Amino acid sequence: MTSTPDDSGPQEECSFHLGRASEAVRACKIAEGVWTIYALHQPPVGPPLPNRCVIYEMDGIGDEKPTLAVVNAITPDSEKDEPFATIRRLAAERGADVAYIFNPGPEHHISMHHYARAFPAATIVVAAGRIERENPELCALSNVKCLRPGDVLPELAERGFHVHIWDGLMEGKIGNVAQGRFRAKRGTAESVLFYHTRSKTLLNGGHGWWYWGKETYMPWLARKMFRMKKGKVVWSPMHYRVFDKERCARSAARVLEWDVDLLLDLHVPLNDFMSAGVQSALHALCTPMVEGNWNELPLKQDSLQILEE
């Protein structure tokens, strides 16, 4: 399922990341109208994990100029003014203002307030529910918008950028405990999907499936819990449980409507993308849900109460 970079995959090698004082921070083009800034994320337990900010160019309508959407607020370096300076530089090069900044999943919101201050004219978008409970200070900011599950922001779909909040899932027990540094409380897991029409790229903002090009990047125990295999895309029972099959199936059906050539992930080693066999992999992930074949998935039905307050 994996492939090396070619004309349909990453466009440029990136050998730098936020946090290395000796290396410049740049936005690396990975597809037409898509850039990434690489970083490392240090979890409370275990080795650093790859993390990346993804920047999309949204088409203008009529005489309007294009705009940028930033996904995933990686932890900033205040001394370097990064990644803010890099994002502003890209915006200037493209002649496109930063219009939206998205939180991709339930754990990535702790740095969002820095981005809200750095880009006061941008709309900061988070999925309503869990983040509202865990980070009310962020959600109280004037330029923050909280959105409910389903297709959202149709005005962006007209510009070639589709945003879908996955519904019907709640956090797995182990993953919930491991995410204690994010002030997590057990509840719904609002994973946000991003489909960019021009580049035919799909980014899953949560941890519902995993694609790791290097099997040895994480410890054996973590790979076992995630059900990870080299070059495979799988559902992670560690992170998710199904609490509403009908709503979950609707989200799976939405994924299958998109024509995807490149699968992106926030937590993969540098330069790892999936650019071969993507559509078949997505069908393997989502068709059992759509057809109601839940026994084919490692996810379990969970009867524990969902925290809504």
Residue frames as qw, qx, qy, qz and C-alpha x, y, z in Angstrom:
[[0.000, 0.883, 0.470, 0.000, 0.00, 0.00, 0.00],
 [0.294, -0.797, 0.092, 0.519, 2.93, 2.33, 0.47],
 [0.698, 0.580, 0.172, 0.382, 4.86, 4.06, -2.25],
 [0.493, -0.269, 0.002, 0.827, 7.84, 6.32, -2.59],
 [0.165, 0.719, 0.146, -0.659, 7.23, 9.95, -3.49],
 [0.401, 0.229, 0.651, 0.603, 6.30, 10.43, -7.15],
 [0.037, -0.245, -0.294, -0.923, 4.24, 12.85, -9.22],
 [0.498, -0.545, -0.509, -0.442, 1.08, 11.87, -7.32],
 [0.684, -0.525, -0.413, 0.292, 2.67, 12.06, -3.87],
 [0.388, -0.795, -0.037, 0.465, 4.92, 14.43, -1.94],
 [0.529, 0.827, 0.051, 0.183, 6.49, 17.14, -4.08],
 [0.211, 0.774, -0.415, 0.429, 9.54, 18.05, -1.99],
 [0.710, -0.132, -0.589, 0.363, 11.79, 16.50, 0.61],
 [0.333, -0.836, 0.088, -0.426, 11.62, 17.96, 4.13],
 [0.747, 0.019, -0.517, 0.417, 14.57, 17.41, 6.44],
 [0.068, 0.271, -0.365, 0.888, 13.75, 19.99, 9.08],
 [0.402, -0.604, -0.674, -0.139, 11.24, 20.44, 11.85],
 [0.269, -0.802, 0.049, -0.531, 10.10, 22.92, 14.44],
 [0.787, -0.609, 0.091, -0.036, 12.28, 22.70, 17.51],
 [0.830, -0.009, 0.098, 0.549, 15.72, 22.22, 15.91],
 [0.141, -0.883, 0.002, 0.447, 17.56, 25.47, 16.51],
 [0.347, -0.411, 0.570, 0.621, 20.10, 24.71, 13.78],
 [0.235, 0.272, 0.793, 0.492, 17.53, 24.25, 11.03],
 [0.248, 0.047, -0.091, -0.963, 15.20, 26.72, 9.38],
 [0.404, 0.371, 0.766, -0.335, 11.46, 26.11, 9.60],
 [0.197, 0.180, -0.505, -0.821, 9.77, 25.93, 6.21],
 [0.733, 0.273, 0.374, -0.498, 6.41, 24.98, 4.82],
 [0.197, -0.244, 0.859, 0.406, 7.07, 21.98, 2.58],
 [0.646, 0.254, -0.200, -0.692, 4.80, 21.40, -0.42],
 [0.403, -0.112, 0.906, -0.065, 3.42, 17.86, -0.39],
 [0.359, 0.481, 0.770, 0.216, 0.69, 18.17, -3.05],
 [0.119, 0.425, 0.330, 0.835, -0.91, 20.83, -5.22],
 [0.342, -0.627, -0.111, -0.691, -2.16, 23.48, -2.82],
 [0.829, -0.538, -0.138, -0.066, -1.04, 21.58, 0.32],
 [0.325, 0.620, -0.542, 0.465, 1.96, 22.27, 2.58],
 [0.809, -0.492, -0.319, 0.051, 3.19, 20.82, 5.86],
 [0.003, 0.748, -0.501, 0.435, 5.36, 22.00, 8.75],
 [0.791, -0.076, -0.597, 0.109, 6.97, 19.12, 10.59],
 [0.287, -0.660, 0.423, -0.550, 7.29, 19.00, 14.39],
 [0.454, -0.005, -0.867, 0.203, 7.69, 16.54, 17.24],
 [0.595, -0.552, -0.058, -0.581, 5.16, 15.94, 19.99],
 [0.208, 0.265, -0.843, 0.420, 6.27, 14.64, 23.39],
 [0.670, -0.455, -0.449, -0.378, 3.56, 12.51, 25.05],
 [0.522, -0.707, 0.316, -0.358, 3.53, 12.08, 28.84],
 [0.746, -0.312, 0.586, 0.049, 4.88, 8.54, 28.46],
 [0.819, 0.313, 0.415, 0.245, 7.12, 7.18, 25.74],
 [0.484, -0.095, 0.317, 0.810, 9.28, 8.59, 22.92],
 [0.214, 0.485, -0.035, -0.847, 8.53, 11.74, 20.92],
 [0.552, 0.449, 0.699, 0.071, 5.98, 11.24, 18.15],
 [0.216, 0.152, 0.429, 0.864, 5.88, 12.90, 14.75],
 [0.145, 0.739, 0.528, -0.393, 3.41, 15.74, 14.45],
 [0.306, 0.110, 0.415, 0.850, 2.69, 18.15, 11.66],
 [0.268, 0.604, 0.260, -0.704, 0.77, 21.26, 10.79],
 [0.403, 0.311, 0.716, 0.478, -0.98, 21.01, 7.40],
 [0.131, 0.538, 0.056, -0.831, -1.84, 24.12, 5.38],
 [0.441, 0.449, 0.735, 0.252, -4.39, 24.06, 2.55],
 [0.046, 0.192, -0.209, -0.958, -5.04, 26.62, -0.15],
 [0.360, 0.548, 0.719, -0.231, -8.76, 27.13, -0.77],
 [0.300, 0.340, 0.526, 0.720, -9.86, 28.36, -4.18],
 [0.139, 0.311, 0.188, -0.921, -11.37, 31.80, -4.57],
 [0.358, 0.577, 0.733, 0.034, -14.81, 32.21, -6.14],
 [0.301, 0.914, 0.249, 0.110, -15.10, 34.67, -9.01],
 [0.329, 0.787, -0.236, 0.465, -12.75, 37.58, -8.43],
 [0.654, -0.722, 0.186, -0.128, -11.97, 36.52, -4.86],
 [0.280, 0.628, -0.714, 0.131, -8.38, 35.63, -4.08],
 [0.762, -0.120, -0.635, 0.041, -7.57, 32.23, -2.56],
 [0.454, -0.711, 0.311, -0.437, -7.38, 31.79, 1.21],
 [0.392, 0.306, -0.839, 0.221, -5.52, 29.43, 3.51],
 [0.808, -0.470, -0.060, -0.351, -6.80, 26.92, 6.07],
 [0.157, 0.523, -0.769, 0.332, -4.37, 25.74, 8.75],
 [0.880, -0.288, -0.269, -0.264, -4.97, 22.35, 10.41],
 [0.863, -0.269, -0.301, 0.304, -3.36, 21.28, 13.70],
 [0.096, -0.929, 0.207, -0.291, -1.90, 23.84, 16.06],
 [0.824, 0.040, -0.382, 0.417, 1.50, 22.29, 16.78],
 [0.526, -0.736, -0.192, 0.380, 3.16, 23.65, 19.92],
 [0.380, 0.883, -0.037, 0.274, 4.71, 27.01, 19.00],
 [0.677, -0.131, -0.172, 0.704, 8.20, 28.27, 19.71],
 [0.059, -0.952, -0.276, 0.120, 7.61, 31.77, 21.08],
 [0.412, -0.640, 0.278, 0.586, 11.27, 32.82, 20.84],
 [0.312, -0.040, 0.668, 0.674, 11.35, 32.08, 17.10],
 [0.477, 0.379, 0.102, -0.786, 7.76, 33.19, 16.49],
 [0.339, 0.191, -0.819, -0.422, 7.27, 29.82, 14.82],
 [0.477, 0.213, 0.665, 0.534, 5.37, 28.35, 13.12],
 [0.197, 0.832, 0.376, -0.356, 3.57, 31.69, 12.83],
 [0.014, -0.703, 0.375, 0.604, 6.34, 33.39, 10.81],
 [0.206, -0.092, 0.874, 0.429, 6.44, 30.47, 8.38],
 [0.255, 0.595, 0.762, -0.031, 2.66, 30.50, 7.91],
 [0.125, 0.864, 0.120, -0.473, 2.68, 34.27, 7.34],
 [0.123, -0.517, 0.606, 0.592, 5.51, 33.90, 4.82],
 [0.247, 0.202, 0.899, 0.301, 3.58, 31.25, 2.89],
 [0.205, 0.767, 0.557, -0.243, 0.45, 33.44, 2.97],
 [0.038, 0.796, -0.174, -0.579, 2.42, 36.35, 1.52],
 [0.186, -0.275, 0.788, 0.519, 3.95, 34.16, -1.20],
 [0.168, 0.378, 0.886, 0.212, 0.53, 32.86, -2.23],
 [0.171, -0.170, -0.139, -0.961, -1.26, 36.19, -1.87],
 [0.584, -0.401, -0.631, -0.317, -3.75, 34.38, 0.35],
 [0.323, -0.547, 0.395, -0.664, -4.89, 35.38, 3.82],
 [0.183, -0.041, -0.948, 0.259, -5.10, 32.82, 6.64],
 [0.475, -0.310, -0.236, -0.789, -8.89, 32.54, 6.93],
 [0.869, -0.356, -0.101, -0.329, -9.43, 29.41, 9.05],
 [0.124, 0.461, -0.831, 0.286, -7.46, 27.47, 11.65],
 [0.834, -0.199, -0.322, -0.402, -8.86, 24.04, 12.54],
 [0.414, -0.431, 0.751, -0.281, -8.42, 21.81, 15.54],
 [0.496, 0.225, -0.734, -0.406, -8.29, 18.32, 13.98],
 [0.663, -0.212, -0.717, -0.038, -9.21, 16.13, 16.94],
 [0.580, -0.752, -0.263, -0.171, -9.96, 15.98, 20.64],
 [0.766, -0.442, -0.095, 0.457, -6.36, 16.17, 21.91],
 [0.570, 0.233, 0.154, 0.772, -4.82, 18.96, 19.83],
 [0.052, -0.876, -0.336, -0.343, -6.55, 22.01, 21.27],
 [0.594, -0.659, -0.198, 0.417, -4.10, 22.99, 24.02],
 [0.425, -0.224, 0.202, 0.854, -2.05, 25.30, 21.73],
 [0.237, 0.644, 0.599, 0.413, -4.99, 26.78, 19.83],
 [0.164, -0.924, -0.260, 0.227, -5.18, 29.97, 21.89],
 [0.415, -0.484, 0.329, 0.697, -1.70, 30.95, 20.66],
 [0.278, 0.234, 0.674, 0.643, -2.93, 30.71, 17.07],
 [0.013, -0.824, -0.563, -0.064, -6.09, 32.66, 17.88],
 [0.263, -0.851, -0.018, 0.455, -3.92, 35.53, 19.12],
 [0.404, -0.308, 0.519, 0.687, -1.39, 35.28, 16.27],
 [0.015, 0.201, 0.676, 0.709, -4.12, 35.36, 13.60],
 [0.193, 0.326, 0.559, -0.738, -6.94, 37.48, 15.06],
 [0.479, 0.330, -0.217, -0.784, -8.65, 37.85, 11.66],
 [0.364, 0.097, -0.888, -0.263, -8.89, 34.06, 11.19],
 [0.785, -0.299, -0.018, -0.542, -11.81, 31.91, 12.33],
 [0.027, -0.353, 0.908, -0.224, -10.66, 29.26, 14.81],
 [0.781, -0.063, -0.307, -0.541, -12.73, 26.09, 14.43],
 [0.092, -0.237, 0.925, -0.283, -13.13, 23.26, 16.95],
 [0.456, -0.283, -0.777, -0.330, -15.61, 20.42, 17.16],
 [0.474, -0.492, 0.174, -0.709, -18.26, 21.14, 19.75],
 [0.898, -0.261, -0.329, -0.129, -18.62, 18.84, 22.74],
 [0.847, -0.287, -0.222, 0.389, -15.55, 17.56, 24.47],
 [0.472, 0.239, -0.089, 0.844, -13.33, 20.56, 23.76],
 [0.270, -0.673, -0.141, -0.674, -16.03, 22.91, 25.06],
 [0.787, -0.587, -0.177, -0.066, -15.92, 21.02, 28.35],
 [0.840, -0.202, -0.068, 0.498, -12.14, 20.73, 28.58],
 [0.418, -0.041, 0.086, 0.903, -11.05, 24.11, 27.26],
 [0.068, 0.838, 0.538, -0.062, -13.84, 26.65, 27.89],
 [0.218, -0.728, 0.097, 0.643, -11.31, 29.50, 27.85],
 [0.238, -0.103, 0.667, 0.698, -10.46, 28.74, 24.23],
 [0.089, 0.516, 0.792, 0.314, -14.09, 28.41, 23.18],
 [0.097, -0.830, -0.405, 0.370, -14.92, 31.74, 24.82],
 [0.282, -0.341, 0.298, 0.846, -12.59, 33.67, 22.48],
 [0.433, 0.598, 0.156, -0.656, -14.41, 35.91, 20.02],
 [0.458, 0.538, -0.525, -0.475, -12.92, 34.34, 16.89],
 [0.106, -0.141, 0.984, -0.034, -13.56, 30.69, 17.92],
 [0.699, 0.047, -0.203, -0.684, -16.42, 28.72, 16.36],
 [0.363, -0.143, 0.899, -0.197, -17.67, 25.37, 17.74],
 [0.568, 0.201, -0.473, -0.643, -19.27, 23.04, 15.19],
 [0.782, -0.089, 0.487, -0.378, -21.46, 19.95, 15.59],
 [0.496, -0.123, 0.812, 0.283, -20.90, 16.56, 13.85],
 [0.616, 0.624, 0.481, -0.010, -21.56, 16.09, 10.16],
 [0.507, 0.421, 0.250, 0.710, -20.61, 18.14, 7.11],
 [0.229, -0.814, -0.259, 0.467, -19.82, 21.67, 8.23],
 [0.109, -0.662, 0.237, 0.703, -18.89, 24.99, 6.63],
 [0.675, 0.495, 0.528, 0.143, -20.51, 24.44, 3.19],
 [0.238, 0.957, -0.081, -0.146, -19.08, 27.78, 2.11],
 [0.266, -0.647, 0.670, 0.246, -15.64, 26.13, 2.20],
 [0.663, 0.165, 0.720, 0.122, -16.84, 23.12, 0.20],
 [0.508, 0.833, 0.209, -0.064, -17.64, 25.58, -2.58],
 [0.096, 0.894, -0.434, -0.066, -13.96, 26.52, -2.48],
 [0.754, 0.361, -0.548, 0.023, -12.77, 22.92, -2.73],
 [0.143, 0.310, -0.777, 0.528, -12.24, 22.19, 0.98],
 [0.700, -0.377, -0.442, -0.415, -14.60, 19.74, 2.67],
 [0.053, -0.351, 0.708, -0.611, -14.77, 19.45, 6.46],
 [0.747, -0.284, -0.469, -0.375, -16.57, 16.54, 8.13],
 [0.282, -0.468, 0.659, -0.517, -16.76, 15.81, 11.86],
 [0.445, -0.007, -0.888, -0.113, -16.97, 12.05, 12.43],
 [0.594, -0.345, 0.178, -0.705, -19.95, 10.99, 14.49],
 [0.924, -0.125, -0.218, -0.288, -20.84, 7.93, 16.56],
 [0.741, 0.169, -0.511, 0.402, -17.49, 7.26, 18.23],
 [0.491, -0.847, 0.113, -0.167, -16.32, 7.63, 21.80],
 [0.132, 0.727, -0.655, 0.156, -12.86, 7.29, 23.27],
 [0.825, -0.013, -0.559, 0.075, -11.33, 3.94, 24.06],
 [0.690, -0.714, -0.115, 0.024, -10.51, 3.27, 27.69],
 [0.769, -0.216, 0.059, 0.599, -6.72, 3.03, 27.36],
 [0.368, 0.470, 0.206, 0.775, -6.44, 6.03, 25.06],
 [0.296, -0.849, -0.223, -0.376, -8.50, 8.12, 27.43],
 [0.726, -0.638, -0.014, 0.257, -6.14, 7.41, 30.33],
 [0.703, 0.021, 0.185, 0.687, -3.05, 8.02, 28.18],
 [0.213, 0.615, 0.253, 0.716, -4.33, 11.44, 27.16],
 [0.447, -0.705, -0.450, 0.317, -4.38, 12.79, 30.71],
 [0.381, -0.250, 0.033, 0.889, -2.05, 15.66, 29.84],
 [0.045, -0.296, -0.453, -0.840, -4.85, 17.07, 27.67],
 [0.310, 0.025, 0.486, -0.817, -7.18, 17.27, 30.67],
 [0.408, -0.056, -0.730, -0.546, -9.25, 14.61, 28.96],
 [0.538, 0.004, 0.606, -0.586, -12.55, 13.33, 30.26],
 [0.269, 0.137, 0.926, 0.228, -14.14, 10.24, 28.86],
 [0.425, 0.602, 0.316, -0.597, -16.65, 11.17, 26.20],
 [0.736, 0.639, 0.222, -0.023, -17.24, 11.61, 22.51],
 [0.552, -0.334, 0.418, 0.639, -14.25, 11.69, 20.18],
 [0.453, 0.825, 0.194, -0.276, -14.81, 14.38, 17.59],
 [0.555, -0.178, 0.525, 0.620, -12.35, 13.44, 14.86],
 [0.378, 0.775, 0.048, -0.503, -12.40, 15.94, 11.99],
 [0.701, 0.180, 0.545, 0.423, -11.82, 14.84, 8.38],
 [0.119, 0.764, -0.149, -0.617, -10.46, 17.22, 5.74],
 [0.688, 0.304, 0.568, 0.335, -10.78, 16.57, 1.99],
 [0.009, -0.666, 0.226, 0.711, -9.06, 18.94, -0.44],
 [0.769, 0.532, 0.310, -0.173, -10.58, 18.65, -3.90],
 [0.405, 0.835, -0.345, -0.140, -7.71, 20.09, -5.97],
 [0.037, 0.583, -0.809, 0.066, -5.07, 17.76, -4.52],
 [0.841, -0.102, -0.440, -0.298, -7.43, 14.83, -3.81],
 [0.304, 0.255, -0.755, 0.522, -5.91, 14.55, -0.33],
 [0.670, -0.576, -0.334, -0.328, -7.68, 13.25, 2.77],
 [0.181, 0.368, -0.658, 0.631, -6.53, 13.93, 6.32],
 [0.646, -0.535, -0.534, -0.107, -8.02, 12.15, 9.28],
 [0.022, -0.723, 0.310, -0.617, -7.54, 14.52, 12.19],
 [0.731, -0.520, 0.286, -0.336, -8.16, 12.00, 14.94],
 [0.118, -0.463, 0.878, 0.023, -6.66, 8.61, 15.59],
 [0.841, 0.154, 0.242, -0.458, -9.34, 6.44, 14.01],
 [0.950, 0.260, 0.046, 0.167, -6.92, 4.85, 11.58],
 [0.405, -0.758, 0.393, 0.326, -3.16, 4.79, 11.47],
 [0.836, 0.518, -0.054, 0.173, -0.67, 4.65, 8.65],
 [0.421, -0.783, 0.412, 0.199, 2.94, 4.21, 9.72],
 [0.705, 0.612, -0.352, -0.067, 5.50, 3.62, 7.01],
 [0.327, 0.467, -0.747, 0.341, 8.10, 2.49, 9.54],
 [0.776, -0.396, -0.459, -0.176, 6.95, -0.33, 11.76],
 [0.689, -0.151, -0.444, 0.553, 9.86, 0.14, 14.14],
 [0.071, 0.568, -0.072, 0.817, 9.14, 3.80, 14.88],
 [0.558, -0.536, 0.178, -0.608, 7.08, 2.98, 17.96],
 [0.247, -0.340, 0.867, -0.267, 7.60, 0.39, 20.70],
 [0.223, -0.076, -0.936, -0.261, 6.23, -3.10, 20.13],
 [0.013, 0.423, 0.792, -0.440, 3.58, -2.71, 22.84],
 [0.253, 0.510, 0.092, -0.817, 2.23, 0.49, 21.28],
 [0.301, 0.229, -0.682, -0.626, 2.10, -1.14, 17.84],
 [0.140, -0.206, -0.968, 0.019, 0.18, -4.05, 19.33],
 [0.108, 0.511, 0.589, -0.616, -2.37, -1.78, 21.03],
 [0.295, 0.527, -0.139, -0.785, -2.84, 0.28, 17.86],
 [0.805, 0.310, 0.506, -0.007, -3.08, -2.88, 15.71],
 [0.267, 0.840, -0.312, -0.353, -0.43, -1.30, 13.51],
 [0.840, 0.033, 0.434, 0.325, 1.36, -3.17, 10.76],
 [0.250, -0.425, 0.380, 0.783, 3.90, -1.81, 8.35],
 [0.070, 0.050, -0.609, -0.789, 2.24, -0.23, 5.33],
 [0.163, -0.477, -0.851, -0.145, -1.30, -0.89, 6.61],
 [0.255, -0.297, 0.074, -0.917, -4.21, 1.33, 7.53],
 [0.397, -0.313, -0.859, 0.077, -6.29, 0.04, 10.44],
 [0.445, -0.740, -0.156, -0.479, -8.83, 1.14, 12.99],
 [0.263, 0.321, -0.686, 0.598, -7.34, 1.63, 16.44],
 [0.591, -0.554, -0.565, -0.157, -9.44, 0.01, 19.21],
 [0.486, -0.217, -0.421, 0.735, -7.18, 1.71, 21.73],
 [0.038, -0.027, -0.026, 0.999, -8.60, 5.09, 20.79],
 [0.462, -0.029, -0.190, -0.866, -12.20, 4.52, 19.74],
 [0.207, 0.244, 0.929, -0.186, -15.35, 2.65, 20.63],
 [0.186, -0.321, -0.568, -0.734, -18.63, 2.79, 18.72],
 [0.138, 0.231, 0.675, -0.687, -21.56, 4.22, 20.67],
 [0.569, 0.535, 0.285, -0.556, -23.98, 4.86, 17.79],
 [0.562, 0.023, 0.718, 0.409, -23.69, 2.52, 14.80],
 [0.416, 0.755, 0.491, 0.125, -26.10, 4.42, 12.57],
 [0.012, 0.983, -0.085, -0.161, -24.32, 7.75, 13.00],
 [0.465, -0.531, 0.601, 0.375, -20.92, 6.10, 12.62],
 [0.597, 0.287, 0.683, 0.306, -22.03, 4.42, 9.38],
 [0.315, 0.914, 0.256, -0.004, -23.15, 7.75, 7.94],
 [0.170, -0.873, 0.368, 0.272, -19.70, 9.20, 8.54],
 [0.561, -0.207, 0.724, 0.344, -18.08, 6.17, 6.91],
 [0.543, 0.603, 0.560, 0.167, -20.32, 6.57, 3.87],
 [0.124, 0.976, -0.020, -0.178, -19.24, 10.20, 3.55],
 [0.380, -0.612, 0.582, 0.378, -15.60, 9.16, 3.29],
 [0.568, 0.130, 0.753, 0.307, -16.40, 6.81, 0.42],
 [0.408, 0.844, 0.343, -0.065, -17.90, 9.68, -1.60],
 [0.037, -0.902, 0.307, 0.301, -14.49, 11.36, -1.96],
 [0.860, 0.464, -0.104, 0.188, -12.02, 10.59, -4.75],
 [0.473, -0.818, 0.312, 0.096, -8.79, 10.29, -2.75],
 [0.764, 0.534, -0.308, 0.193, -5.30, 9.95, -4.22],
 [0.390, 0.392, -0.565, 0.612, -3.19, 10.84, -1.18],
 [0.665, -0.634, -0.388, -0.069, -3.85, 9.90, 2.45],
 [0.177, 0.610, -0.409, 0.656, -2.30, 12.22, 5.03],
 [0.708, -0.530, -0.449, 0.128, -1.75, 11.60, 8.73],
 [0.164, -0.930, 0.176, -0.279, -0.61, 13.97, 11.45],
 [0.583, -0.630, 0.508, -0.076, 1.50, 11.41, 13.28],
 [0.948, 0.258, 0.082, 0.167, 3.76, 9.72, 10.74],
 [0.625, -0.387, 0.233, 0.636, 7.51, 9.88, 10.28],
 [0.073, 0.680, -0.220, -0.695, 8.95, 12.57, 8.05],
 [0.284, 0.394, -0.615, -0.621, 7.98, 12.25, 4.36],
 [0.107, 0.142, 0.984, 0.019, 5.64, 9.29, 4.96],
 [0.534, 0.249, 0.057, -0.806, 2.39, 9.54, 3.02],
 [0.547, 0.179, 0.818, 0.025, 0.14, 7.02, 1.36],
 [0.340, 0.560, -0.244, -0.715, -0.09, 7.53, -2.38],
 [0.379, 0.171, -0.822, -0.388, -0.83, 4.03, -3.68],
 [0.373, -0.268, -0.888, -0.020, -3.85, 1.87, -2.99],
 [0.104, -0.040, 0.412, -0.904, -5.55, 4.65, -1.06],
 [0.605, -0.078, -0.182, -0.772, -9.08, 4.11, -2.34],
 [0.740, -0.081, -0.658, -0.111, -9.00, 0.37, -1.65],
 [0.333, 0.001, -0.684, 0.649, -7.67, 1.03, 1.85],
 [0.298, -0.051, 0.228, -0.925, -10.50, 3.46, 2.58],
 [0.726, -0.081, -0.409, -0.547, -13.06, 0.95, 1.33],
 [0.623, -0.042, -0.749, 0.220, -11.56, -1.71, 3.60],
 [0.112, 0.006, -0.550, 0.828, -11.89, 0.68, 6.55],
 [0.333, 0.099, 0.183, -0.920, -15.35, 2.06, 5.88],
 [0.537, -0.022, -0.620, -0.571, -17.40, -0.49, 3.91],
 [0.371, -0.213, -0.879, 0.210, -17.93, -2.84, 6.89],
 [0.045, 0.288, 0.476, -0.830, -19.49, 0.07, 8.79],
 [0.403, 0.179, -0.250, -0.862, -21.70, 1.09, 5.89],
 [0.601, -0.011, -0.701, -0.385, -22.86, -2.50, 5.36],
 [0.705, -0.498, 0.146, -0.484, -23.27, -3.19, 9.08],
 [0.903, 0.069, -0.392, 0.164, -20.56, -5.85, 9.28],
 [0.276, -0.862, 0.291, -0.308, -19.32, -4.67, 12.66],
 [0.904, -0.341, 0.245, 0.082, -17.71, -8.00, 13.54],
 [0.793, 0.431, 0.024, 0.430, -15.11, -7.34, 10.86],
 [0.124, 0.793, -0.228, 0.552, -13.78, -4.37, 12.85],
 [0.515, -0.015, -0.670, 0.534, -11.73, -4.48, 16.05],
 [0.195, -0.307, 0.206, -0.908, -13.90, -1.72, 17.54],
 [0.179, -0.308, -0.905, 0.232, -16.36, -2.62, 20.27],
 [0.306, -0.684, -0.374, -0.546, -19.81, -1.38, 21.22],
 [0.295, 0.038, -0.593, 0.748, -19.41, 0.48, 24.49],
 [0.325, -0.680, -0.614, -0.236, -22.35, 0.98, 26.86],
 [0.404, -0.376, -0.377, 0.744, -20.65, 3.42, 29.25],
 [0.096, 0.905, 0.380, -0.165, -22.32, 6.77, 29.58],
 [0.508, 0.439, 0.118, 0.732, -20.93, 9.59, 27.46],
 [0.274, -0.546, -0.316, 0.726, -20.03, 12.73, 29.36],
 [0.257, 0.685, 0.454, 0.508, -21.99, 15.57, 27.79],
 [0.210, -0.949, -0.071, -0.225, -21.40, 18.20, 30.47]]
